[in-house]
Amino acid sequence: MAAEVETIFYVRETPWHGLGKRVSEAPSSKDALILAGLNWKVKQEPIYTNKNEEIVGYKANVRNTDRKVLGVVTDRYKVIQNEEAFAFTDALLGEGVKYETAGSLQDGRKVWLLARMPQEYIISGERISPYLVFSNTHDGTGAVKVCATPIRVVCNNTLNLALATAKRSWTMVHTGDIRSKLQEAQDTLFKAQDYMDKLGVAFDELRMKKLSDKQVMDYIQILLPIEDGTSAQQVRNMNKLREDMKMRYFDAPDLKSLEKNGYRFINAVSDFATHSEPLRKTSNYKENLFSRTMDGNVMIDKAYQMLCA
């Protein structure tokens, strides 16, 4: 398992990020908390110098189960416990919500969960299932982030387009009145319906944009450029990646029934960005893949912007 993963589970089929231990069915929040290894709390404790003098204005975030120090934060920092994240998601999505994957990265410094939202969409003839992702840090380095992530069901591709007309994510810093901010997040995320509606409009517009084979190849070269001064080996590597993306557009079985248009191309790019393996795997490339689910994938967004230009 990748170096930064501490504990993770997933349901049934291996998810697009390829992380975790398999379980047979999507659990409730109570079971998911245990399966994900997140049934622990963060306590804030004072910090002292080596002369036993308290450092005023700072606290240590300490995991109660093993006394691991997750981070040093200011007095203004408010802890959001793991069980609160699940309770928030339960309240947002309603009774009976099922969790598809959840876990801990970087020795507990970062935790996250992913739950399938109750409604499935048929957009441009495709089954698109929206998920809710909740990410939190306990080391003081990041905000709480909640976002809607559409997944194309037939091939498990993420389709996180950065739409100018609708937002899919919300963030919150660990200061101030946390409870009121969580309520704000809940109110904001009910707009996920708006994002999915606007995504449907975007897909319909992409279907109307016909592409010649030459345009497709030009787009692939822009997305996977070969810069001046690139070595011969780097050129060969980039050509392999270009051939991979080309295959996903022209030959992928799930896209052959689609016309040669922008929608087919954005799905090919999404398939490449979601599932292709890098030429050189780093120890945490799967975690990076998952983080792009939260933050958005630069390549997919660039392809979308090109098609809209």
Helices and strands as residue ranges (DSSP letters): E 5-11, E 21-23, H 29-35, E 42-48, E 54-63, E 69-74, H 82-93, E 99-105, G 106-108, E 110-116, E 121-123, E 126-137, E 144-152, E 157-158, E 169-172, H 178-189, H 192-208, H 213-223, H 232-250, G 253-255, H 262-275, H 285-295, H 298-308
